[in-house]
Amino acid sequence: MSVRACPLCASSAALDHRAERAYYRCPTCALVHMPPEYHLSAVDEQAVYDQHQNAVDDPGYRHFLRRVADPLMVEVAPPAHVLDFGCGHGPALAAIFREGGYQVAVYDPYYFPDPAPLRARYDVITATEVVEHLSEPAVELDGLWGCLRPGGWLGIMTKRQPSVEAFPGWHYLRDPTHIAFFAEATFRWLAERWGAELHLPREDVALLHRPVSAGTG
């Protein structure tokens, strides 16, 4: 049986599905990942992102992003500090928070690559449609958790895995930039790792609350 180290928990993940690309499923944290030899180059990946039509003032896009913004705004009042991580070329979520009176920083490796925001601390960090693109999710997510103040919230939006039987035909696999796929069990594993409180308000939203006494993971 072909196995690979899981990029999230480092357990041995077994080959789960092979079509145009190969996927490995981790028995420990439930992450399904695609190995590096199938990842796009940075140039090709950005070329895909450049085609996204995510305008800051697009009402449909804003409605979509409010799926994660609204529950976070209930938990944390302005003028709290927010980081929109992986904001893309149209940081509409950052605009939503700014309009609500929050202090917002943005980071994106392609469109807002200044790393200075990653050295600050925040009350809220968002990663919308981001984690499925991460080649090193343990490094990236632990780094974000370390930027979160005690009592803060990490809001993640990503489609959660369907059943094992439905996985090979899942539409999320069609995007060549999608290389890591989270399940509800994956978020429960992260919550246990970080000592976080996990909230799942929607089928594609996970909120992780860092208690005042929680560690950095």
PATOR-760696 format. One record per residue (C-alpha): residue in three letters; x, y, z. Coordinates in steps of 0.001 Angstrom, whole numbers, plus 524288, in hexadecimal, padded with zeros to 5 digits. Layout:
N
ALAXYZ;...
***
This chain:
217
MET800008000080000;SER8051880D7D7FC6B;VAL8065B816A480824;ARG80A73824C780A29;ALA80C7C82D388161A;CYS8008A8357E818D7;PRO8041F843F981747;LEU7FB6684783822BA;CYS7FE1F83D7D82D6C;ALA809C7835EA827A0;SER802F7828C1828F9;SER803D881ECB81E07;ALA7F937821928140D;ALA7F53D816DF80A6F;LEU7F232818517FC05;ASP7E39481ACF7FB5F;HIS7E04081DEA7ED49;ARG7E78481EC47E089;ALA7E24C824EA7D424;GLU7E927830457CD7F;ARG7EF28833107DACD;ALA7F21282ACC7E6D7;TYR7EC2D82D6D7F439;TYR7F044828558018B;ARG7E71F826FE80D34;CYS7EC428285F81B24;PRO7E67F81F1882546;THR7EA598282483075;CYS7E55D835B382CB4;ALA7DCF9831BA820DE;LEU7E39A83B73817B8;VAL7E3EE8374780979;HIS7EF7983D2880249;MET7F5BF83CF67F4FC;PRO8048483A927F4F0;PRO80DFD845217F04F;GLU810C383F697E2EC;TYR802C2842DA7DF16;HIS80324850D87E421;LEU802FB85C137DA6E;SER80E91865277D95D;ALA80CFF872927DF90;VAL80B8A878B07D20F;ASP800F786F327CDD7;GLU7FA01870507DAE2;GLN7F95587F157DA1A;ALA7F47787E237CC22;VAL7E8A7876C07D15B;TYR7E659880B97DC24;ASP7E76B88BF37D272;GLN7DB32886BB7CBD5;HIS7D2F2887E57D835;GLN7C8678924A7D762;ASN7C7FD896417E5A9;ALA7C5588A4DE7E582;VAL7C51B8AC087F278;ASP7B7D18B2007EF79;ASP7B16A8A5AD7E9DD;PRO7A50F8A3A97F21E;GLY7A4A18950E7EF4B;TYR7B2A7893317F389;ARG7B05189B467FFBE;HIS7A46C8931780325;PHE7ACB5886DE801D3;LEU7B75D88C5980AB6;ARG7ADA3890558151F;ARG7AC23881D78180D;VAL7B8AD8830E81FE3;ALA7B872891AF822DE;ASP7AB358921F8299B;PRO7ADC8887E483431;LEU7BB2A88DD5836F3;MET7B54B89B6583850;VAL7ABBE895F084240;GLU7B70F890C884A5F;VAL7C0A689C208490F;ALA7BCB58AA778492E;PRO7C3A08B59C84225;PRO7CD938BB9A8424D;ALA7D4288AE4D843C2;HIS7DFD98AB0083B3F;VAL7DD508A1CE82FBF;LEU7E66D89B0082632;ASP7E0B9896B58191B;PHE7EA7B88BF481599;GLY7EAAD887E18074D;CYS7E1ED8933580388;GLY7E438892237F4D0;HIS7E48189D807EB60;GLY7D70C8A2437EFC0;PRO7D7148A2C57FEB7;ALA7C8688A4148005F;LEU7C84689DB280DC1;ALA7D1EF8A7D4812AB;ALA7C8DC8B26980D6E;ILE7BD3C8AC72814A8;PHE7C49F8ACBC8217F;ARG7C9DE8BA7E81F45;GLU7BC348BF7381C78;GLY7B8218B95882963;GLY7C2388C146830CF;TYR7CCE38B70183208;GLN7DB728B95583017;VAL7DF7E8B070824F3;ALA7EC538ABAA81F26;VAL7ED678A32781310;TYR7F71B8991C80E42;ASP7F7B389126801D7;PRO8041388AB17FC8D;TYR8011688F4F7EEB4;TYR7F99A89C0F7EFC7;PHE7FD4F8A1BC7FD1C;PRO80A3E89ADB80006;ASP80FA68A42A80A4F;PRO8122789AE8815E2;ALA811428A5A48202E;PRO802FF8A25C823BC;LEU8074B8948582728;ARG80FB6899E983230;ALA804428A06D83934;ARG7F9B689B1A8425A;TYR7EB2A89B0583F8D;ASP7DDEA89925845D1;VAL7D884892EC8396B;ILE7DF6088BFC82E3A;THR7D7E5887A182236;ALA7DBE487DE4817BC;THR7D0F887CF580DBD;GLU7D2C28731D802C4;VAL7E122872418069D;VAL7E458865AD80DDD;GLU7E16385CFA80233;HIS7ECE78639A7FB54;LEU7F7188618F80609;SER8029A858BF802E2;GLU8076C8594281103;PRO7FB0285AAC81915;ALA801A88578C82608;VAL80B6B8629982448;GLU8018186C7181F41;LEU7F6BF8697E82910;ASP7FFB8868BB834E0;GLY80550875BD83087;LEU7F7C987BDE82FFC;TRP7F42B8763283D26;GLY8007C87C60842AA;CYS7FBE7889A383D85;LEU7EEFA8886E844B9;ARG7ED8688F44851B7;PRO7E82E8878885D40;GLY7D9738884985C4A;GLY7DA4188A1684D81;TRP7D393882E78425E;LEU7D88487C3183614;GLY7CE0F87B5C82B93;ILE7D0298718E8208B;MET7C76386FF5814C0;THR7C96D863F280C41;LYS7C0E785914806E9;ARG7C17684D4B80FCF;GLN7C3CB83FD880A23;PRO7B83C837C68059C;SER7B76F8293A80895;VAL7C2848205080466;GLU7B9A181ABA7F9EA;ALA7B627828227F46D;PHE7C3E382DAF7F548;PRO7C8DE8296E7E7A8;GLY7BDE6831017E0F8;TRP7BE4883CE87E9D4;HIS7BE04849D37E266;TYR7C85684FB87EB69;LEU7D296846DC7E548;ARG7D10284D4C7D7FF;ASP7D86C859787DC0F;PRO7E6E7856B17D98F;THR7EADE85FD67E49E;HIS7E384857C57EECD;ILE7ED3484EAC7F570;ALA7E88484CEC80394;PHE7DAE4848DB8079D;PHE7D5B484A2F8156A;ALA7CB3C8423381C38;GLU7C3B28454482888;ALA7CCDC83BAC82F39;THR7D873843C682A7D;PHE7D35684FCC83161;ARG7D0BD847E883D9E;TRP7DEDE8433683D10;LEU7E3A08514A83BBC;ALA7DB27855A58471A;GLU7E0E584B0484FB1;ARG7EEBF84E4C84B54;TRP7ED1C85C9F84EA7;GLY7E44B85B4385A7E;ALA7DA13862E4852E1;GLU7CB50863658535F;LEU7C5AD85F348463E;HIS7B924864D68409F;LEU7B3548603C833B0;PRO7A89886A1583080;ARG7A78D866178222B;GLU7AB5D85A92819C4;ASP7B6F08621381430;VAL7BACD86A7081FEA;ALA7C30D866B982BB4;LEU7C5C78702C836CF;LEU7D08886D3084097;HIS7D0A98751784D25;ARG7DD5E8768185476;PRO7DA71876938630D;VAL7E28287FD086B43;SER7EA3287470870E3;ALA7EC4886D0D863EF;GLY7F9F1869FE85EF8;THR7FFBB86CD8851BE;GLY7FF2885EC884D05;
***
